[in-house]
Amino acid sequence: MYLGEARTIPGFRLFDLGNYPGMIADSSATDQVAGEVWSLDADGLARLDRLEGTDQGLYRREIVALMPPFSEPDRIVQTYLYLRSVEGRAVISGGVWRE
C-alpha cells in the first residue's frame, strides 16, 4: 500500500547508474534523497529483495531515517543502499531520480 512521498534525512547521495539510481550512505552529504514509502507484506518484500539483487550483492536493505512526517519514533522505514562502486557515476543533484 502506498503511504506517500518522503525524503531521507541528510547523509545520503543518489547516483545515476544508467537505467536506475543507486543511493549510498555518506555522512558528509548534505543531500536528502526523495522517494516513496510503501507498506509491504513479507512476500512482497521478498520479491522486492530479488528485484533489487540483494542476493547478488547489488543492494542491501537497511533502516533509514526520514524527514517529517515519516519520522515518528515508532515508524521503521527501510530502503535499499547500493553496494558497488559509484566511481565515475554522476551524483543526481537534489536527490530526485528522473521521472
VOBA-1610 file (N, C-alpha, C; in pm, whole numbers, padded with zeros to 5 digits, always signed):
BEGIN
Met+00084-00116+00000Met+00000+00000+00000Met+00090+00125+00000Tyr+00058+00217-00088Tyr+00132+00343-00099Tyr+00097+00432+00020Leu+00201+00484+00089Leu+00179+00568+00206Leu+00212+00715+00182Gly+00294+00743+00081Gly+00323+00882+00050Gly+00466+00904+00005Glu+00495+01029-00029Glu+00629+01068-00069Glu+00708+01108+00055Ala+00840+01090+00047Ala+00925+01119+00162Ala+01064+01159+00116Arg+01141+01210+00211Arg+01282+01242+00188Arg+01362+01186+00305Thr+01481+01138+00274Thr+01570+01093+00380Thr+01620+01214+00458Ile+01675+01189+00574Ile+01750+01293+00642Ile+01878+01315+00562Pro+01950+01426+00581Pro+02079+01443+00513Pro+02172+01327+00549Gly+02264+01298+00458Gly+02359+01191+00481Gly+02352+01081+00377Phe+02287+01111+00265Phe+02276+01014+00157Phe+02301+01085+00024Arg+02349+01008-00072Arg+02368+01059-00208Arg+02303+00962-00305Leu+02246+01017-00411Leu+02182+00938-00515Leu+02266+00951-00642Phe+02298+00838-00703Phe+02382+00834-00823Phe+02303+00781-00941Asp+02337+00832-01059Asp+02278+00785-01184Asp+02359+00665-01231Leu+02295+00548-01231Leu+02362+00425-01272Leu+02321+00381-01411Gly+02260+00471-01485Gly+02215+00440-01620Gly+02064+00428-01623Asn+02014+00305-01614Asn+01870+00282-01618Asn+01802+00289-01482Tyr+01879+00306-01378Tyr+01823+00311-01243Tyr+01917+00390-01152Pro+01866+00436-01038Pro+01950+00510-00944Pro+02011+00417-00840Gly+02112+00468-00772Gly+02171+00397-00660Gly+02196+00494-00547Met+02144+00464-00430Met+02163+00551-00314Met+02269+00490-00224Ile+02358+00576-00175Ile+02459+00533-00079Ile+02450+00622+00044Ala+02493+00568+00157Ala+02506+00648+00279Ala+02638+00723+00271Asp+02635+00850+00306Asp+02755+00933+00304Asp+02738+01039+00413Ser+02804+01019+00526Ser+02784+01108+00641Ser+02821+01252+00612Ser+02900+01277+00509Ser+02938+01414+00475Ser+02838+01482+00381Ala+02743+01405+00330Ala+02647+01460+00233Ala+02542+01545+00303Thr+02509+01655+00240Thr+02401+01739+00290Thr+02272+01714+00213Asp+02280+01626+00114Asp+02164+01593+00031Asp+02060+01515+00109Gln+01936+01530+00066Gln+01826+01443+00105Gln+01783+01372-00023Val+01747+01248-00013Val+01704+01173-00131Val+01553+01154-00125Ala+01487+01188-00235Ala+01341+01178-00245Ala+01300+01036-00284Gly+01185+00994-00233Gly+01134+00863-00268Gly+00991+00847-00223Glu+00945+00724-00227Glu+00810+00691-00186Glu+00815+00590-00073Val+00715+00594+00013Val+00703+00498+00123Val+00587+00405+00091Trp+00616+00276+00098Trp+00516+00172+00072Trp+00515+00075+00189Ser+00400+00019+00218Ser+00387-00087+00317Ser+00374-00218+00242Leu+00461-00316+00274Leu+00461-00444+00204Leu+00448-00558+00303Asp+00386-00668+00260Asp+00385-00789+00341Asp+00516-00864+00316Ala+00538-00973+00387Ala+00664-01047+00377Ala+00690-01099+00236Asp+00585-01144+00167Asp+00601-01194+00030Asp+00642-01081-00064Gly+00578-00967-00052Gly+00613-00853-00136Gly+00755-00805-00111Leu+00797-00807+00014Leu+00933-00766+00048Leu+01036-00864-00008Ala+01006-00993-00002Ala+01096-01093-00059Ala+01109-01077-00210Arg+00998-01048-00277Arg+01003-01025-00422Arg+01084-00900-00455Leu+01068-00796-00374Leu+01144-00673-00397Leu+01294-00696-00372Asp+01327-00775-00271Asp+01468-00810-00248Asp+01528-00877-00371Arg+01453-00968-00432Arg+01503-01036-00553Arg+01520-00937-00667Leu+01423-00848-00684Leu+01429-00747-00790Leu+01550-00656-00771Glu+01579-00619-00648Glu+01690-00527-00618Glu+01825-00598-00613Gly+01827-00729-00629Gly+01953-00802-00635Gly+02026-00813-00503Thr+01952-00825-00392Thr+02019-00834-00262Thr+02104-00961-00252Asp+02059-01070-00312Asp+02136-01195-00306Asp+02259-01191-00398Gln+02266-01093-00486Gln+02379-01078-00577Gln+02475-00969-00530Gly+02446-00908-00416Gly+02533-00804-00363Gly+02520-00670-00433Leu+02408-00647-00501Leu+02387-00520-00570Leu+02336-00414-00473Tyr+02239-00451-00392Tyr+02182-00361-00291Tyr+02169-00435-00159Arg+02162-00358-00050Arg+02136-00411+00083Arg+02021-00331+00142Arg+01926-00400+00200Arg+01813-00332+00263Arg+01854-00288+00404Glu+01829-00160+00436Glu+01866-00104+00566Glu+01760-00007+00616Ile+01755+00008+00746Ile+01667+00107+00807Ile+01724+00245+00778Val+01637+00339+00745Val+01679+00475+00714Val+01586+00572+00786Ala+01643+00683+00830Ala+01563+00789+00894Ala+01512+00885+00788Leu+01387+00925+00805Leu+01324+01016+00710Leu+01288+01148+00777Met+01268+01246+00693Met+01221+01377+00739Met+01071+01364+00774Pro+01019+01455+00856Pro+00875+01453+00887Pro+00794+01461+00757Pro+00680+01399+00750Pro+00602+01339+00858Pro+00632+01191+00882Phe+00730+01135+00813Phe+00761+00992+00827Phe+00870+00968+00930Ser+00886+01054+01026Ser+00995+01042+01122Ser+00948+01007+01262Glu+00827+00954+01276Glu+00779+00918+01408Glu+00869+00810+01469Pro+00891+00815+01602Pro+00982+00719+01666Pro+00943+00573+01647Asp+00814+00544+01633Asp+00771+00405+01622Asp+00763+00356+01477Arg+00799+00440+01382Arg+00792+00401+01240Arg+00930+00356+01193Ile+00936+00235+01142Ile+01061+00182+01087Ile+01046+00178+00936Val+01137+00245+00869Val+01134+00251+00723Val+01266+00195+00673Gln+01258+00111+00571Gln+01377+00052+00513Gln+01393+00098+00370Thr+01517+00100+00325Thr+01548+00136+00187Thr+01658+00044+00137Tyr+01690+00058+00011Tyr+01798-00021-00048Tyr+01917+00070-00074Leu+02031+00033-00017Leu+02155+00106-00041Leu+02239+00029-00141Tyr+02295+00104-00237Tyr+02376+00046-00343Tyr+02511+00005-00286Leu+02560-00114-00321Leu+02681-00168-00261Leu+02804-00166-00351Arg+02785-00138-00477Arg+02900-00141-00568Arg+02960-00002-00583Ser+03069+00007-00652Ser+03140+00134-00668Ser+03057+00235-00747Val+03061+00359-00702Val+02995+00467-00775Val+03099+00559-00840Glu+03223+00514-00842Glu+03330+00593-00903Glu+03297+00621-01049Gly+03305+00746-01088Gly+03277+00787-01225Gly+03129+00807-01255Arg+03044+00780-01158Arg+02900+00798-01178Arg+02858+00938-01133Ala+02760+00994-01200Ala+02713+01129-01169Ala+02621+01128-01047Val+02646+01224-00958Val+02555+01245-00845Val+02430+01310-00901Ile+02315+01265-00856Ile+02188+01324-00900Ile+02159+01443-00810Ser+02169+01559-00866Ser+02150+01684-00793Ser+02010+01691-00733Gly+02002+01727-00608Gly+01873+01739-00541Gly+01814+01607-00495Gly+01880+01496-00526Gly+01835+01366-00478Gly+01704+01318-00536Val+01669+01365-00657Val+01542+01325-00719Val+01573+01251-00849Trp+01536+01123-00855Trp+01554+01044-00976Trp+01461+01094-01084Arg+01510+01095-01206Arg+01429+01145-01318Arg+01299+01069-01328Glu+01198+01142-01365Glu+01064+01082-01369Glu+01026+01043-01508
//
